[in-house]
Amino acid sequence: MTDAHDTAADSSLRTTGGAPPDDGGSSVTEAPTPLLEPREGIPPVIADEAALAEAVAAFAAGSGPVAVDAERASGYRYGQRAYLVQLRREGAGTALIDPVACPDLSALGEALSGVEWVLHAATQDLPCLREIGMVPSRLFDTELAGRLAGFPRVGLGAMVENVLGFVLEKGHSAVDWSTRPLPEPWLRYAALDVELLVDLRDALEKELDRQGKLDWARQEFDAIASAPPPEPRKDPWRRTSGMHKVRRRRQMAVVRELWETRDRIARRRDVSPGKVLSDAAIVEAALALPANLHAMAALNGFGQRVGRRQLEHWQAAVDRAKALSEAQLPQPGQPVTGPPPPRAWADKDPVAAARLSAARAGVAELAERLNMPPENLITPDTVRRVCWEPPGPDERSVAAALTAHGARAWQVDQVTPVLVAALATSSPPA
């Protein structure tokens, strides 16, 4: 759809009701245009080494930024691996790559080294791209750019519609992308996800520059690109939905045993853990502490659809938890590093609670003036840490503390005066 491309490339910031309140671009009142087909049609899925080599050469020879997206099978498969990778670059067109058939895309990653990658919500896709050898050295995150620019709706469909004036069909976002062969409507949807991503990037860059926030955005993008892979989560079983109902340590042990048993089964079957056993069923069993298979079968989530062999697995997990000594039982809470939950501050340290209240109010006011979400101005965790263990009251000390907690230079510049004022107004009298 060359006319769609031309219109998007030539227009200044377009809006259909979702632009920043202080938008200075041209306001478009006509109805947005449905984007129904990729401009060169749906490309064939690359599923062998020869086709992959051709794509690598084509994208290496392309020009400008490269749009990148990945589709996972969340809720269907174990883990967060990529089941389709989409790319688009000027001079190379669009490519759809099957990372199951071509699990090593490091040659493509190397061919695009030094090129700016354009992703939407980059932190969601980077882990699965990293697994297949694709790691950007530079990136532009269109979702984060939208947040910094003050857009109230930052999903890809909303951004393409509000900024470029085109409607993307989003009906296949939650399908099972591990399906093979992938249906043509899904492939069309996947190709359209990168169709206008670079155009969106260009329009948002102009808007950020107009607002004086382009350097801020670049600092954020650099931080994402240079961030190391996240550490494995400690005691992931504690995040079981409904865990707040489980009070006794023996019951917590049941949650742990059932969670770990479910995880092993899900990994072996390559299915989502929730399809093996629901969180609600795990909590139900932990609260009931069933004594035998008959009692287990009577619980919600363990009824008619669960065979005897499966029930035996779950009952064995419960029995293992029951057999643990007191010393082997999990502690009620995870070791806390950093400040306690804010709700406890008033009792533990009223002065710190006053500091936090003043700091939150100051950050919220500044974020409103800058037209961005407070959490993008500075993370709530950073504010809590500075308020719980305050540095010296001067700007240099506060700036150093913010930097030590990972704040970017632009955040330090903006937030330091706010926190200095909050720490000063909430200090106890001499």
RONUPA-752574 format. One line per 3 residues: their letters; for each residue x, y negated, z of N, C-alpha, C. Coordinates in steps of 0.001 Angstrom, whole numbers. Each point is the difference from the previous one (the first is absolute). Layout:
BEGIN
A = X,Y,Z,X,Y,Z,X,Y,Z; ...
END
This chain:
BEGIN
MTD = 852,1189,0,-852,-1189,0,886,-1237,0; 487,-352,-1193,954,-1098,-89,-625,-1336,383; -1312,-179,-301,-596,-1280,355,-74,-167,1507
AHD = -239,1103,732,11,-73,1465,1381,-383,488; 1016,604,-594,1376,-313,387,323,-1455,-285; -401,-462,-1189,303,-1386,-367,-697,-986,928
TAA = -1273,293,313,-743,-902,882,634,-54,1371; 375,1171,530,605,40,1329,1340,-712,2; 767,195,-1051,1334,-597,-30,-59,-1520,-153
DSS = -1014,-485,-756,-48,-1423,-278,-692,-816,1077; -860,644,808,-802,-775,946,822,-423,1200; -384,-1146,573,498,-340,1324,-830,774,999
LRT = 196,-246,1296,-710,783,1008,-1499,-93,-222; -623,1145,-228,-1444,47,-205,-662,422,1294; -1234,-437,228,-710,424,1197,-1453,279,-319
TGG = -553,997,686,-1431,288,-91,-556,119,1409; 483,-833,884,-557,-32,1345,904,529,1067; 1216,448,-333,847,577,1036,1362,-631,104
APP = 172,-1193,-487,1305,-652,32,241,-648,1345; 1232,-392,283,281,-716,1240,-842,-1260,102; -408,-387,1211,-829,-1196,165,612,-1257,-588
DDG = 1344,-82,-32,619,-1213,-525,470,184,-1427; -657,904,-702,420,333,-1362,67,-1239,-882; 1142,-98,-679,146,-1121,-915,-22,427,-1441
GSS = -246,1291,-260,-63,473,-1367,-1357,-284,-616; -152,409,-1230,-1256,-255,-694,-1059,958,499; -1180,-492,256,-1100,819,490,-795,537,-1170
VTE = -177,1327,-57,-694,630,-1101,-1382,400,470; -1009,-436,-692,-1364,268,431,-643,1126,-793; 551,359,-1187,-620,1057,-784,194,1352,685
APT = -873,926,-360,53,1334,603,1307,686,-393; 596,785,922,1227,721,-337,-241,1046,-1079; 1050,317,-736,-79,924,-1126,383,1406,429
PLL = -835,1013,-244,388,1382,326,1214,424,-827; 949,631,651,1177,541,-688,-214,1505,-120; -332,456,-1197,-495,1367,-172,1028,964,-564
EPR = 965,-495,-777,981,875,-646,1386,-626,74; 1049,821,212,1368,-522,-117,225,-532,-1409; 826,-1007,-126,135,-682,-1291,574,899,-1083
EGI = 825,999,367,494,940,-1019,-661,1364,121; -1125,60,716,-643,1285,213,624,735,1174; -550,1167,322,509,806,1122,1218,780,-480
PPV = 1180,-227,585,1179,738,-450,-48,1452,450; 654,902,-727,59,1397,447,788,109,1303; -378,940,836,706,203,1268,1355,636,-271
IAD = 1029,-590,558,1363,529,-152,179,1143,988; 242,1209,-526,56,1180,860,1143,931,-365; 1014,-492,-729,1178,828,-287,1219,-910,-95
EAA = 1159,610,57,1246,-768,71,273,-800,-1269; -386,539,-1156,261,-718,-1254,-821,-1293,-53; -1287,102,340,-836,-1195,-4,455,-989,1065
LAE = 459,520,1132,490,-879,1056,1243,-756,-468; 896,687,-696,1214,-660,-483,-352,-1126,-962; -1008,220,-850,-425,-1058,-920,-548,-1201,777
AVA = -768,279,1048,-562,-1089,805,1099,-772,713; 991,700,515,1119,-662,676,699,-962,-960; 252,463,-1218,670,-850,-990,-863,-1207,-352
AFA = -1303,227,-151,-891,-1097,-363,-75,-1053,1095; -96,436,1247,-112,-975,1090,1334,-684,278; 1100,690,-246,1303,-643,146,179,-1098,-1041
AGS = -595,192,-1183,133,-977,-1082,-1048,-1107,83; -976,132,897,-1047,-998,130,535,-1290,599; -889,-973,148,417,-1295,536,-961,-444,1088
GPV = 524,-811,902,-826,-571,1055,-308,974,1119; -877,-397,925,-352,864,1137,-709,1265,-475; -15,1009,864,-708,1247,-297,-1099,202,1040
AVD = -1211,244,-468,-1115,311,890,76,1469,372; -158,292,1294,129,1378,488,-1158,302,949; -582,1181,-143,-1054,451,895,129,1509,159
AER = -579,532,1044,27,1446,240,-1334,429,574; -445,1178,-375,-1241,563,526,327,1216,856; -603,32,1201,199,1117,915,-1304,784,133
ASG = 7,1035,789,-1201,824,205,-358,-5,1473; -44,-1197,573,-316,-139,1421,-1379,596,283; -74,774,1064,-1249,645,361,-212,1337,-683
YRY = 880,345,-958,-111,1266,-707,1213,892,229; 1184,-601,-53,1243,765,106,781,-397,1246; 926,863,403,854,-295,1140,1044,-1029,-421
GQR = 236,-958,854,1017,-1002,-289,-493,-1065,-945; 926,-842,-446,-326,-1168,-811,823,-44,-1282; 242,1171,-608,790,20,-1218,-768,-642,-1144
AYL = 738,-432,-1015,-609,-592,-1188,-425,1101,-967; -1185,-161,-590,-487,939,-1001,-138,-643,-1375; 181,-1298,-82,70,-694,-1279,738,-1302,239
VQL = 892,-345,-917,725,-1271,70,-296,-764,-1285; -400,-1275,161,-317,-840,-1143,989,-1158,-63; 456,-305,-1202,906,-1117,-207,-407,-760,-1258
RRE = 302,-1287,7,-193,-804,-1212,1061,-1086,-34; 594,-173,-1187,1011,-1044,-173,-50,-535,-1413; 251,-1275,-138,37,-612,-1326,1015,726,-871
GAG = -425,410,-1196,888,718,-914,-44,1495,160; -569,492,1111,-69,1447,227,-1434,502,57; -945,-895,226,-1389,422,127,-263,652,1343
TAL = -1015,843,45,-403,685,1235,415,1454,-52; 466,515,1127,344,1419,126,-730,586,1189; -530,1192,-176,-607,787,1082,850,1246,170
IDP = 580,174,1186,951,1095,227,-551,941,1061; 63,1297,-287,-413,1030,949,1209,387,852; 65,-439,1259,1169,319,825,-19,1422,557
VAC = -1064,753,-263,11,1428,336,812,751,-1047; -246,-317,-1272,766,620,-1088,1395,-603,-122; 147,-1273,374,1303,-685,-62,305,-561,1389
PDL = 458,862,916,139,-436,1398,1183,-915,280; 919,-126,-937,1174,-848,212,-43,-1162,-982; -357,-1173,493,-63,-1187,-849,1155,-955,300
SAL = 1082,543,555,1134,-860,352,610,-665,-1227; -28,675,-1164,545,-619,-1215,-820,-1232,-380; -1304,78,177,-846,-1153,-265,262,-1103,1014
GEA = 149,393,1271,319,-980,1026,1303,-720,-287; 1002,760,-461,1296,-607,-328,-112,-917,-1214; -814,396,-983,-167,-830,-1197,-645,-1340,335
LSG = -783,-16,1082,-680,-1226,402,696,-697,1161; 1218,424,317,760,-631,1073,286,-1457,-358; -267,-877,935,208,-1424,-238,-1190,-692,-623
VEW = -951,781,-521,-1229,-569,-562,-980,-269,1144; -760,-1067,-86,-1020,-264,1012,-1189,933,-224; -369,747,1056,-1157,876,-52,-1201,-744,571
VLH = -1108,82,-695,-1234,-633,464,-933,1091,508; -304,-43,1286,-892,971,613,-1098,-737,756; -1104,681,211,-1073,-550,821,-48,811,1290
AAT = 193,-671,1142,123,690,1302,1187,957,-58; 1176,-568,-185,1212,783,-261,300,1019,1085; -222,-352,1258,375,917,1078,-803,1298,-40
QDL = -1151,9,-675,-765,1231,-120,622,961,-1000; 566,-528,-1083,521,850,-1069,1491,299,115; 760,-862,656,1451,199,30,430,1337,607
PCL = -633,495,1089,446,1304,532,-119,1138,-1000; -1115,83,-722,-144,1112,-941,877,-208,-1240; 251,-1249,-371,922,-246,-1110,1431,352,390
REI = 355,-294,1244,1337,330,475,250,1510,-61; -1018,791,291,138,1461,-14,366,533,-1382; -367,-717,-1059,275,479,-1355,1117,-789,-668
GMV = 742,-761,802,1203,-645,-508,-180,-1391,-544; -1123,-655,328,-242,-1349,-504,14,-990,1157; 1057,-816,49,170,-964,1086,356,-1353,-616
PSR = -860,-1007,161,296,-1297,-609,1050,-777,784; 785,-786,-704,916,-927,665,-631,-1389,119; -986,-280,-857,-746,-1256,48,-1463,317,-234
LFD = -890,-725,673,-1418,253,-236,-820,-1273,194; -1220,66,-504,-1012,-1040,189,-1275,724,378; -515,-279,1189,-1197,672,510,-1189,-932,-200
TEL = -896,361,-920,-1107,-899,-319,-1023,-78,1137; -141,1049,802,-912,-92,1139,539,-971,1045; 1275,156,353,608,-891,977,40,-1430,-517
AGR = 255,-166,-1291,-27,-1342,-584,-1376,-628,172; -1052,805,-193,-1350,-507,193,-263,-423,1429; 513,762,946,-163,-362,1415,700,-1323,299
LAG = 1238,-125,-452,757,-1216,273,-634,-1214,-676; -635,227,-1151,-629,-1105,-719,-1373,-352,556; -503,828,925,-1258,-337,647,-1241,584,-626
FPR = 122,1008,-876,-1183,625,-568,-703,844,1057; -1316,-128,143,-708,776,1021,-160,1469,-355; 17,332,-1303,-123,1391,-446,1227,329,-832
VGL = 763,1010,451,1291,251,-642,117,1398,-583; -1107,735,-102,39,1252,-749,329,-284,-1456; 541,1005,-697,421,-229,-1382,-1166,-449,-870
GAM = -1158,666,124,-1138,-382,-814,-426,-1428,252; -67,-373,1280,-403,-1370,344,1006,-1014,-511; 1288,309,110,1016,-957,-449,-24,-170,-1517
VEN = -113,1106,-742,-47,-100,-1459,-1228,-801,-436; -1120,231,675,-1221,-726,-342,100,-1477,348; 457,-301,1211,7,-1382,474,1103,-843,-617
VLG = 1111,622,-344,1126,-754,-547,10,8,-1525; -278,1167,-596,108,119,-1458,-1349,31,-703; -1087,268,737,-1317,-24,-617,-411,1279,-685
FVL = 601,1142,414,-353,1293,-578,-416,977,1098; -912,886,-332,-510,972,963,616,1361,-285; 669,569,1006,530,1356,-93,-1012,980,558
EKG = -149,1124,-652,-877,1055,500,760,781,1065; -564,60,1225,725,584,1129,-649,1299,502; -784,660,-853,-760,1154,470,802,1238,304
HSA = 1275,56,-389,770,1232,171,1127,-143,1019; -63,-992,854,1109,-239,919,164,1099,1034; -1081,705,352,74,989,1082,-172,1430,-495
VDW = 286,249,-1273,-156,1357,-533,1223,846,350; -88,1298,-282,1107,930,260,965,-40,-1174; 1052,-813,143,952,-177,-1097,917,1205,-207
STR = -119,1024,846,759,1230,-245,-697,883,-1026; -1216,-380,-432,-735,749,-1014,801,72,-1296; 31,1177,-603,654,168,-1294,-898,828,-912
PLP = -214,-403,-1264,462,-1281,-565,-829,-1154,543; 589,-1180,6,-714,-1176,465,-1033,-426,-1052; -1236,-251,412,-1034,-401,-964,330,-1333,-661
EPW = -465,-158,-1217,292,-1221,-758,-472,-1266,709; -1209,-32,624,-401,-1232,698,950,-384,1129; 581,1001,655,957,-293,1059,1266,-612,-585
LRY = 446,542,-1144,1214,-518,-635,-223,-1426,-507; -1194,-271,-496,-321,-1362,-438,81,-952,1198; -606,399,1096,50,-796,1228,1446,-244,425
AAL = 824,1055,-41,1388,-113,438,788,-956,-903; -228,89,-1303,714,-887,-928,-430,-1453,203; -1293,-220,258,-477,-1364,193,537,-624,1283
DVE = 376,829,977,539,-544,1248,1302,-764,-208; 756,337,-1046,1244,-736,-277,-127,-901,-1212; -1177,-40,-615,-192,-755,-1242,304,-1486,170
LLV = -500,-595,1068,147,-1443,195,809,-340,1245; 726,958,536,715,-231,1254,1092,-1062,-152; 708,24,-1113,1036,-1021,-213,-642,-1361,-241
DLR = -1137,-46,-711,-712,-1262,-182,-452,-559,1354; -473,885,868,-404,-425,1337,1192,-544,768; 1124,688,-113,1229,-460,654,379,-1412,-453
DAL = -80,-241,-1310,393,-1308,-526,-915,-1105,520; -1325,275,35,-940,-1005,484,201,-278,1487; 257,1051,779,201,-181,1437,1317,-715,291
EKE = 1018,253,-804,1260,-709,183,-221,-1505,-180; -774,-372,-1015,-288,-1416,-216,-771,-596,1178; -976,772,519,-798,-511,1111,838,-137,1266
LDR = 844,971,275,874,-83,1167,958,-1184,-129; 500,-216,-1202,898,-1139,-220,-755,-1306,221; -1240,-77,-477,-813,-1205,197,-203,-285,1481
QGK = -170,1044,801,-235,-169,1434,1297,-151,796; 1144,97,-661,1267,-93,708,349,1257,778; -535,1150,-415,197,1250,739,784,1047,-786
LDW = 505,-360,-1165,650,1007,-833,1242,566,666; 802,-846,621,1188,507,690,-391,893,1175; -1093,-330,690,-478,843,1097,-340,1396,-531
ARQ = -714,14,-1121,-392,1286,-584,1224,810,-405; 978,-657,-592,1207,731,-419,724,597,1201; 27,-733,1110,611,568,1208,-765,1240,470
EFD = -1320,-54,-77,-809,1157,390,250,1176,-928; 55,-251,-1297,229,1076,-956,1379,628,202; 1002,-833,254,1346,526,240,30,872,1252
AIA = -751,-397,1015,-45,778,1237,-621,1373,-245; -1041,49,-824,-627,1290,-318,970,880,-785; 653,-587,-1000,896,780,-856,1199,539,767
SAP = 461,-732,999,1211,413,731,-304,796,1260; -1273,168,338,-349,704,1240,345,1477,-113; 591,604,1036,297,1439,-31,-1293,800,115
PPE = 29,1280,-363,-1194,843,184,-413,17,1469; -1288,24,287,-441,7,1396,417,1268,727; 254,-126,1285,331,1152,816,-1226,900,150
PRK = 196,1313,105,-1145,880,244,-724,-405,1281; -1312,58,-40,-794,-404,1156,193,984,1151; 222,-521,1206,155,837,1181,-1375,443,487
DPW = -125,1290,316,-1263,561,504,-1183,-416,-869; -5,373,-1267,-1105,-437,-872,-1355,537,436; -28,1075,784,-1267,561,470,-758,-985,891
RRT = 723,-945,584,-675,-978,867,-915,-940,-783; 132,-18,-1310,-843,-863,-823,-1275,707,-459; -281,1158,560,-1240,707,-319,-1193,-903,306
SGM = -900,-138,-961,-1171,-845,200,-860,526,1144; -360,-872,918,-777,415,1170,863,365,1184; 1309,-209,-123,937,371,1053,-280,-745,1315
HKV = -641,-1149,-95,-271,-782,1216,-937,735,967; -715,994,-501,-895,766,868,754,1028,841; 1211,304,-403,778,1071,641,829,-610,1122
RRR = -309,359,1236,629,-628,1167,1005,906,700; -301,1271,94,835,904,804,1162,544,-831; 1117,213,656,1203,451,-700,-195,1373,-638
RQM = -735,884,641,-251,1322,-585,-796,-139,-1297; -948,-896,3,-779,-235,-1208,876,-609,-1102; 922,-877,402,930,-553,-985,855,1094,-617
AVV = 378,965,815,790,1122,-520,-791,789,-1039; -1309,126,208,-835,691,-980,-24,-784,-1315; -161,-1312,104,44,-827,-1215,1316,225,-734
REL = 1091,-39,724,1318,179,-618,119,1349,-694; -407,1076,677,126,1338,-580,-894,149,-1229; -1232,-471,94,-906,109,-1143,488,-863,-1166
WET = 477,-1215,301,501,-885,-1046,1180,635,-712; 950,525,747,1197,594,-610,-333,1267,-773; -959,806,500,-435,1191,-730,-660,-412,-1313
RDR = -880,-990,67,-663,-501,-1206,1020,-531,-996; 1006,-711,489,1001,-586,-889,779,1078,-738; 365,1081,715,729,1098,-657,-854,643,-1084
IAR = -1278,216,287,-888,617,-981,-186,-919,-1200; -226,-1296,260,-212,-954,-1088,1233,-111,-886; 1173,-22,622,1239,-81,-782,143,1229,-886
RRD = -268,1176,571,151,1240,-758,-982,63,-1169; -1231,-470,214,-1032,47,-1041,54,-1206,-929; 773,-1021,363,44,-1262,-733,-1399,-595,-128
VSP = -653,-140,1142,-1301,-666,50,32,-1041,1111; -919,-950,-83,-99,-1008,1046,-325,665,1331; 680,-376,1091,-290,611,1302,-1472,-74,385
GKV = -675,-1075,-378,-1411,-137,330,-873,1043,-654; 474,597,-1109,-754,1072,-639,198,1332,704; 1048,101,826,236,1218,776,-821,-31,1284
LSD = 74,-1099,718,-740,-169,1250,-111,-1496,258; -1184,-461,359,-197,-1434,207,582,-447,1342; 331,-1279,78,437,-572,1273,-1085,153,1062
AAI = -1260,-168,-415,-1105,106,956,-48,1398,617; 279,1038,-804,-2,1365,519,1154,220,979; 1154,-581,-298,1145,127,904,-330,-605,1360
VEA = -574,-1189,-4,-350,-667,1254,-1083,789,735; -965,514,-743,-1069,804,608,579,1199,746; 942,696,-637,606,1174,630,842,-392,1206
ALA = 681,-1135,-90,828,-446,1118,-857,-309,1220; -1146,-616,-219,-878,-343,1125,-676,1229,593; -307,983,-862,-742,1177,473,893,1091,564
LPA = 1261,79,-463,920,1073,410,-680,1366,-88; -418,410,-1209,-740,1260,-138,803,1199,509; -695,922,660,671,1151,616,185,1151,-967
NLH = -812,54,-1087,75,1136,-921,-550,-411,-1363; 20,969,-953,-456,-305,-1347,-1471,-377,-31; -802,644,835,-1425,-297,25,-232,-1458,408
AMA = 710,-430,1022,-133,-1390,440,536,-965,-1052; 1103,384,-658,570,-841,-1051,-984,-160,-1157; -651,1085,-414,-922,-34,-1136,-1216,-872,277
ALN = -312,-224,1263,-1164,-801,355,279,-1504,-73; 1261,-378,-169,357,-1415,-23,-226,-598,-1390; -318,-1280,-42,-117,-698,-1283,1328,77,-750
GFG = -80,360,-1278,1194,115,-826,582,1386,-57; -499,903,816,515,1374,6,-1120,1018,-262; -1066,-430,-653,-1180,844,-137,57,965,-1155
QRV = -1083,63,-773,-205,1057,-983,1046,-2,-1110; 526,-1161,-348,933,-75,-1132,1406,446,374; 254,276,1257,1326,420,447,1,1503,238
GRR = 849,728,-725,72,1445,144,660,412,1302; -131,1294,316,541,503,1260,1515,-175,71; 684,243,-1124,1462,-118,27,418,-1438,307
QLE = -709,-964,-599,311,-1395,294,-290,-330,1465; -1124,502,499,-326,-234,1407,1091,549,910; 558,1128,-378,1075,585,807,1224,-913,27
HWQ = 295,-639,-1147,1117,-956,-42,-246,-1146,985; -1214,-560,-56,-305,-1141,856,-53,398,1475; -581,1161,278,-65,434,1394,1394,282,545
AAV = 876,558,-845,1376,260,437,700,-1315,351; -269,-1066,-784,601,-1305,305,-495,-509,1344; -1297,143,256,-556,-429,1284,620,805,1138
DRA = 133,1304,-201,569,860,1049,1460,-359,279; 746,-376,-1045,1398,-411,221,53,-1242,875; -903,-932,-271,-33,-1225,808,-373,315,1439
KAL = -919,924,203,-406,375,1355,1133,657,764; 890,686,-704,1071,746,656,1213,-854,350; 34,-1236,-445,1149,-856,276,82,-337,1485
SEA = 1222,-135,468,194,-455,1377,-282,-1498,79; -145,-507,1214,-248,-1431,170,1120,-844,-609; 1226,485,119,1139,-756,-524,-7,-70,-1530
QLP = -672,974,-650,-27,44,-1466,-1148,-814,-599; -888,-493,830,-1148,-743,-510,424,-1404,-446; -643,-514,-1037,360,-1359,-451,-384,-1044,1027
QPG = 747,-1078,-3,-310,-1120,893,-1192,-775,-560; -720,-701,871,-1215,-694,-454,228,-999,-1131; 1125,-678,-7,235,-994,-1054,1408,115,-530
QPV = 220,-560,-1193,1334,-12,-572,870,-1005,736; 1309,262,75,887,-995,599,-128,-1330,-736; -182,-1054,759,-213,-1322,-605,1334,-727,-132
TGP = 301,-413,-1211,1157,-861,-221,-537,-1378,-354; 362,-973,782,-533,-1330,-239,-1101,-332,986; -750,-1044,-285,-997,-484,956,-1186,951,134
PPP = -725,-71,1123,-1204,813,184,-1124,-516,-881; -1112,734,-85,-1144,-496,-780,-461,-1358,535; -365,-920,-876,-380,-1355,438,-1108,-26,1052
RAW = -907,973,-40,-1095,-14,974,496,165,1434; 1234,525,155,539,203,1340,843,-1176,486; 225,-991,-855,910,-1077,356,-520,-846,1164
ADK = -1285,-268,15,-543,-877,1044,269,549,1383; -28,1335,150,271,616,1299,1499,117,262; 765,360,-1010,1419,250,187,809,-1290,116
DPV = -351,-987,-824,769,-1248,-29,-889,-1113,-548; -743,-705,880,-914,-1049,-474,695,-1112,-782; 1241,-314,358,717,-1051,-731,269,445,-1434
AAA = 416,1264,-166,223,523,-1349,-1301,22,-785; -1100,331,668,-1303,0,-672,-351,-1394,-501; 324,-1016,789,-251,-1376,-421,871,-373,-1192
RLS = 1263,458,26,886,-255,-1141,-579,615,-1263; -447,1253,109,-532,697,-1167,-1251,-690,-534; -871,-428,888,-1216,-680,-433,332,-1288,-758
AAR = 947,-762,547,398,-1247,-665,669,284,-1340; 830,1030,-40,710,330,-1239,-978,469,-1072; -948,856,374,-980,480,-970,-819,-1152,-576
AGV = -407,-920,873,-781,-1149,-465,825,-859,-951; 1274,-221,334,860,-809,-859,254,647,-1340; 248,1320,6,231,717,-1258,-1258,-17,-856
AEL = -1162,207,610,-1255,-5,-755,-250,-1358,-644; 273,-1072,746,-200,-1340,-537,950,-279,-1161; 1269,411,155,971,-214,-1070,-363,826,-1227
AER = -416,1244,217,-377,863,-1130,-1172,-585,-768; -937,-603,724,-1143,-624,-678,460,-1188,-825; 927,-788,534,514,-1142,-766,745,459,-1248
LNM = 728,1108,136,779,519,-1125,-837,868,-935; -1245,266,399,-919,778,-825,532,1409,-266; 250,738,1090,421,1393,-121,-393,742,1272
PPE = -86,1325,-39,-329,757,1210,1096,-170,1055; -371,-112,1278,1010,-164,1056,1040,1113,6; -424,1247,-300,951,1121,46,1037,-67,-1107
NLI = -267,-753,-1067,1011,-206,-1028,914,-1172,328; -474,-902,837,854,-1088,479,1049,544,960; -420,858,914,923,665,938,-736,1210,560
TPD = 696,1111,197,-695,1192,472,-444,-182,1452; -1188,494,355,-454,-94,1388,975,647,982; 664,1081,-417,954,657,898,1166,-922,333
TVR = 476,-763,-986,1094,-936,248,-423,-1072,1001; -1216,-515,-163,-504,-1011,938,-67,577,1413; -502,1221,129,-96,628,1328,1376,157,638
RVC = 959,461,-774,1332,241,560,661,-1296,463; -143,-1062,-783,595,-1279,387,-684,-551,1243; -1303,196,108,-733,-536,1154,210,846,1253
WEP = 234,1285,-151,184,859,1175,1377,-221,625; 1014,-90,-837,1366,-254,468,499,-1253,-711; -440,-1167,434,310,-1230,-738,1488,-332,25
PGP = 507,-473,-1127,1389,-483,-18,44,-1373,659; 1103,-679,-159,80,-1374,492,-1062,-849,-678; -410,-1107,635,-1112,-800,-530,363,-870,-1196
DER = 1270,5,-392,407,-865,-1106,-228,696,-1338; -6,-784,-1070,-291,533,-1329,1052,1010,-453; 1250,-243,338,1048,916,-445,-208,1386,602
SVA = -345,72,1277,-199,1295,657,-1218,727,-558; -1083,-735,-210,-1208,619,-549,251,478,-1425; 689,-798,-793,311,397,-1374,850,1255,-27
AAL = 974,83,900,856,1189,59,-816,1228,391; -932,-166,939,-840,1125,416,-885,468,-1149; -592,-928,-733,-834,378,-1143,806,753,-1045
TAH = 1191,-498,-284,870,665,-977,351,1407,463; 296,155,1284,346,1313,538,-1155,987,-120; -1225,-507,12,-1175,864,-130,-402,211,-1461
GAR = 803,-474,-935,-240,285,-1412,-737,-1067,-770; -260,-1151,595,-697,-1069,-724,900,-536,-1109; -620,-320,-1138,740,-578,-1104,277,-1478,273
AWQ = 942,-569,-751,427,-1383,247,-1168,-973,-86; -893,184,-985,-1127,-933,-133,-924,108,1198; -176,1217,525,-853,185,1172,624,-667,1225
VDQ = 1304,149,139,699,-639,1116,-189,-1513,-60; 177,-571,-1187,-145,-1452,-152,-1405,-469,380; -1002,753,-429,-1383,-429,229,-459,243,1429
VTP = 362,1139,570,-589,443,1268,776,-488,1223; 1279,-262,-147,807,-385,1162,-592,-1184,769; -362,-1109,-643,-569,-1111,784,-1282,383,739
VLV = -814,861,-616,-1250,424,635,290,786,1278; 957,914,-74,310,828,1168,728,-806,1066; 841,-919,-391,658,-868,990,-1055,-760,799
AAL = -997,-527,-707,-1066,-739,681,-816,912,910; -284,1224,-483,-785,945,817,753,409,1254; 1297,248,-141,794,403,1164,116,-1146,992
ATS = 52,-1218,-485,142,-1159,887,-1297,-286,745; -1139,36,-696,-1263,-363,644,-455,1044,990; 507,1240,-121,-464,1063,905,1035,335,1056
SPP = 1076,-791,93,1007,281,1004,-537,-377,1390; 370,771,1049,-456,-326,1342,604,-1318,469; -694,-737,844,555,-1272,491,1271,223,802
A = 888,-977,-69,1282,112,717,-220,-100,1492
END
